[in-house]
Amino acid sequence: PSTPYDYVGLMNTALRCQDPVVVLEHVDLYGSRGPGPVDDLDYCLPVGRARVAREGSDVTVLSYLAMVPKVLAAVERYGEVDAEVIDLRWLDRASIDWDTIEASITKTNQVLIAEQGAIGTSYGGWLADEVHRRFFDHLDAPVWRVTGAEASPSISKVLERAAIAQEDE
């Protein structure tokens, strides 16, 4: 999840799912603030539905976890590109929301995958390959990627900053 609201909805759905589920909790989510369900603490998000976090027309940005708020902040901060930002939410191959992704790519004809992880072990490599295969005829350019460095993050704040992609990247 990338927001407190999504955390509740995704966790509730995972707890009700009859299949094995892994919930990835990014440490940056723990200190974040945002709206959450107030009246319905049993709120569930449907399996396999991405969230269009920001409408746009120039490029489709696919992201997940703690990188989604960073992408949104970067789009607002730099403002040179009208980016449509999609929070994938579900990362397993069977639950990727290809319909939402296709609708966006059909509109923008360009894709950027933004993730914090190291380039060599990232999820985005597989995702870029799959986007190329599925939507090649809609793309005006190869899929671009923003990733962390070649090293994993560490406990040192200086080394962590060097390893993880942020707004500036």
C-alpha positions as CSV (number, residue, x, y, z in Angstrom):
1,P,0.0,0.0,0.0
2,S,1.1,3.6,-0.6
3,T,-1.4,5.3,1.7
4,P,-3.0,4.6,5.1
5,Y,-6.4,4.3,3.4
6,D,-5.1,1.7,1.0
7,Y,-3.3,-0.1,3.8
8,V,-6.6,-0.9,5.6
9,G,-8.4,-1.9,2.4
10,L,-5.6,-4.1,1.1
11,M,-4.9,-5.7,4.5
12,N,-8.6,-6.5,4.9
13,T,-8.8,-8.0,1.4
14,A,-5.6,-10.0,2.1
15,L,-7.1,-11.4,5.3
16,R,-10.2,-12.5,3.5
17,C,-8.4,-14.0,0.5
18,Q,-8.5,-17.8,0.3
19,D,-5.1,-17.9,-1.4
20,P,-1.7,-17.3,0.1
21,V,-1.0,-13.5,0.3
22,V,2.1,-11.5,1.0
23,V,1.5,-7.9,2.2
24,L,4.5,-5.6,1.6
25,E,4.6,-2.8,4.2
26,H,7.1,-0.1,3.3
27,V,8.7,1.5,6.3
28,D,7.9,5.0,5.0
29,L,4.2,4.2,5.3
30,Y,4.5,4.0,9.1
31,G,5.1,7.7,9.6
32,S,2.8,8.9,6.9
33,R,-0.5,10.7,7.4
34,G,-3.6,10.6,5.3
35,P,-7.3,9.8,5.4
36,G,-8.4,6.3,6.4
37,P,-11.8,4.6,6.6
38,V,-13.7,6.1,9.6
39,D,-17.1,4.5,9.5
40,D,-16.1,1.1,8.0
41,L,-13.0,-0.5,9.4
42,D,-13.8,-3.6,7.3
43,Y,-13.4,-1.7,4.1
44,C,-11.8,-3.8,1.3
45,L,-10.1,-3.0,-2.0
46,P,-10.9,-5.4,-4.8
47,V,-8.1,-7.7,-5.8
48,G,-6.4,-6.6,-9.0
49,R,-7.6,-3.0,-9.2
50,A,-5.0,-0.3,-9.6
51,R,-5.7,3.3,-8.6
52,V,-5.2,6.3,-10.9
53,A,-3.6,8.6,-8.4
54,R,-3.4,11.5,-10.8
55,E,-4.9,12.1,-14.3
56,G,-2.6,13.2,-17.0
57,S,-2.0,13.1,-20.8
58,D,1.8,13.2,-21.5
59,V,3.1,10.0,-19.9
60,T,1.9,7.1,-17.8
61,V,3.9,6.6,-14.6
62,L,3.5,3.2,-13.1
63,S,4.6,3.0,-9.4
64,Y,3.9,1.3,-6.1
65,L,4.5,1.4,-2.4
66,A,6.3,4.5,-1.0
67,M,7.4,5.7,-4.4
68,V,3.8,6.7,-5.3
69,P,3.7,9.8,-3.0
70,K,7.2,10.7,-4.2
71,V,6.2,10.5,-7.8
72,L,3.1,12.7,-7.1
73,A,5.3,15.2,-5.3
74,A,7.8,15.3,-8.1
75,V,5.1,15.8,-10.7
76,E,3.7,18.8,-8.7
77,R,7.2,20.2,-7.9
78,Y,8.6,20.1,-11.4
79,G,5.3,20.4,-13.3
80,E,6.8,20.2,-16.8
81,V,5.1,17.0,-17.7
82,D,1.4,16.2,-17.4
83,A,1.9,12.7,-15.9
84,E,-0.9,10.2,-15.3
85,V,0.2,8.4,-12.1
86,I,-1.0,4.8,-11.5
87,D,-0.6,3.2,-8.1
88,L,-0.4,-0.5,-9.1
89,R,-1.5,-1.7,-5.6
90,W,-1.4,-5.4,-6.5
91,L,2.0,-6.7,-7.8
92,D,1.5,-10.4,-8.4
93,R,1.4,-11.3,-12.1
94,A,-2.2,-12.6,-11.9
95,S,-3.5,-9.4,-10.3
96,I,-1.9,-6.6,-12.4
97,D,-4.7,-4.3,-13.6
98,W,-3.8,-4.4,-17.3
99,D,-7.1,-2.7,-18.2
100,T,-6.3,0.4,-16.3
101,I,-2.7,0.4,-17.6
102,E,-3.8,-0.1,-21.2
103,A,-6.4,2.8,-20.9
104,S,-3.7,5.1,-19.7
105,I,-1.1,4.0,-22.3
106,T,-3.6,4.4,-25.1
107,K,-4.0,8.0,-23.9
108,T,-0.4,8.9,-23.3
109,N,1.6,6.6,-25.5
110,Q,4.5,6.7,-23.1
111,V,5.4,4.9,-19.9
112,L,7.8,5.5,-17.0
113,I,8.2,3.0,-14.3
114,A,9.3,4.6,-11.0
115,E,10.5,2.5,-8.1
116,Q,12.9,2.9,-5.2
117,G,14.6,-0.5,-5.5
118,A,18.0,-1.3,-6.9
119,I,18.0,-1.6,-10.7
120,G,19.4,-5.1,-10.8
121,T,16.8,-6.8,-8.7
122,S,13.8,-4.5,-9.4
123,Y,10.2,-5.5,-10.1
124,G,10.2,-2.8,-12.9
125,G,12.4,-4.8,-15.2
126,W,9.8,-7.5,-15.5
127,L,7.0,-4.9,-15.7
128,A,8.8,-3.0,-18.5
129,D,9.2,-6.2,-20.5
130,E,5.6,-7.1,-20.1
131,V,4.4,-3.5,-21.0
132,H,6.5,-3.7,-24.2
133,R,5.1,-7.1,-25.1
134,R,1.5,-6.2,-24.4
135,F,1.3,-2.6,-25.6
136,F,4.1,-2.2,-28.2
137,D,1.8,-0.8,-30.8
138,H,0.6,2.0,-28.4
139,L,4.1,3.1,-27.4
140,D,5.8,6.1,-29.0
141,A,9.1,5.4,-27.1
142,P,10.7,2.6,-25.1
143,V,9.6,2.3,-21.5
144,W,11.7,4.6,-19.3
145,R,12.7,3.6,-15.7
146,V,13.6,5.5,-12.6
147,T,15.2,3.1,-10.0
148,G,17.5,3.2,-7.1
149,A,21.2,2.7,-7.6
150,E,22.9,-0.7,-8.0
151,A,23.2,-1.2,-4.3
152,S,20.6,-2.0,-1.7
153,P,19.7,0.5,1.0
154,S,21.5,0.3,4.3
155,I,21.1,1.6,7.8
156,S,23.3,4.6,7.1
157,K,21.1,7.5,6.0
158,V,23.9,8.7,3.6
159,L,24.2,5.3,1.9
160,E,20.5,4.8,1.9
161,R,20.0,8.2,0.1
162,A,22.6,7.1,-2.5
163,A,20.8,3.8,-3.1
164,I,17.1,4.7,-3.1
165,A,15.3,6.8,-5.8
166,Q,13.5,9.9,-4.5
167,E,11.7,12.9,-5.9
168,D,14.9,14.4,-7.5
169,E,15.5,11.3,-9.6
